[in-house]
Amino acid sequence: MYARPLLHDFQDTAELVGLCDHNQLRLAAANQILGTALPTFTDFQAMLVALDPDGVVVCTQDRTHASYIVQALQAGKRVYCEKPLCTTAAQCREILAAADRSPGEVFVTHNMRYGPAEQKIKQLVDTGKIGRLLSLEFNEHLDRSHGADYFRRWHRLKENSGGLLIHKASHHFDAMNWLAGSRPEVLTAMGGLLFYGNNGDFRGARCLDCVHAAECDFHIDLNEDERGRLLYLGAEAEDGYHRDGCVFDPQIDIEDQASVSYAYENGVRVNYSLLAYAAYEGISLVLEGTEGRLEYRSVVNTGWAVGNRMVPGMDEMAGESLKYFHPRKGEEVLQVPRLEGSHGGSDPALRADFFARPWDADDQGRMATLHEAVQAVLVGAAANASIAEGGQPVRVQELLVGDI
């Protein structure tokens, strides 16, 4: 996502000067894959001192983001952080406190803002196409390849990822905050682990040597996956990070289904749902306003996911549509621009915004700032808190001063 483009696409504006990871073998593998001999560090502070970089890109395990962000801010650096900013409201407070004392800045790579459809929807909302925005409905259904992958790896434990309502849904919460132009006020949520975890008929430690391989629909062989071989290169031997953990491990404690309802300070209402075991993958986003309705729908082919399984017929089903409905004028089909690149072209657009423009250039309104990224995490944190309390309402902004 970052290293290769920095080396090849932004040579006039950026220079990749070093790599840091807790796993020395993974660092060696990264240099081998990139064809570079970049300085490598397992000590973040040592890297900051030795290289004195202008900025850092944080793309580590989610629970560690806050520590690296705070250290970088204390050193006065600019930080680009992968979503989510962090995993808890307490970490949000730590980062905000560090930012108040630092000349550094923090931006988070909420790439949904850069999607062609989302950009179009934002423009339509801001120019009054549907009048005053009243409500948002967002449904994401991850299929049993992409969705299952979050239950094979470190994401499966809430202490690592904050659960899918933070790790995955922070993109969606950020996009809805952006579209609504307000802060979430009060929230209630329900969710559970209905399909993965202890719900399977059989289980093993990991796919590599599982006795149920022949009968399990979720068995994968990373030796058949070129990407898997590149990611390994022996690095798993040093830290035990496996990408083929059993999706029916009883230790899994994140939700695979959740429903979240909340209100913004400006009165806009949201209904959000996430499903991680759907028969096929896609999203639907509906915006209702005083003068009409926007409907965005997409069906996604996930043949790229681990295991390389594709739902039959997906080539015909895959695609997206954007429609406007007026209560008296009827339906209008709107065109969505097509862009090349991952995540529908949003990743290249994000990288260009982050790495090709001068740091003091005028804000284009797309780079998610620290305070915007905090709000995305707070929705997920409030949802986790509400689920833990059986759906009790949570005052979202109070998390910035509370104990959660």
Secondary structure, DSSP 8 states (H G I E B T S, - for coil): --HHHHHHT-TTT-----EE-S-HHHHHHHHHHHT----EES-HHHHHHHH--SEEEE-S-GGGHHHHHHHHHHTT-EEEE-SSS-SSHHHHHHHHHHHHT-S--EEE--GGGGSHHHHHHHHHHHTTTTSSEEEEEEEEEEETTHHHHTTTSGGGSHHHH--HHHHTTHHHHHHHHHHHTS-EEEEEEEEE--SSGGGSS---SBGGG-TTTTT-TT---GGG-HHHHHHHTTTHHHH---S-B-TT-TT--S-SEEEEEEEETTS-EEEEEEEEEESSEEEEEEEEETTEEEEEEEEE--TTSTT----TTHHHH-EEEEEEEETTTEEEEE------STGGGHHHHHHHHHHTS-TTS---S-SEEHHHHHHHHHHHHHHHHHHHTTS--EEGGGGGTS--
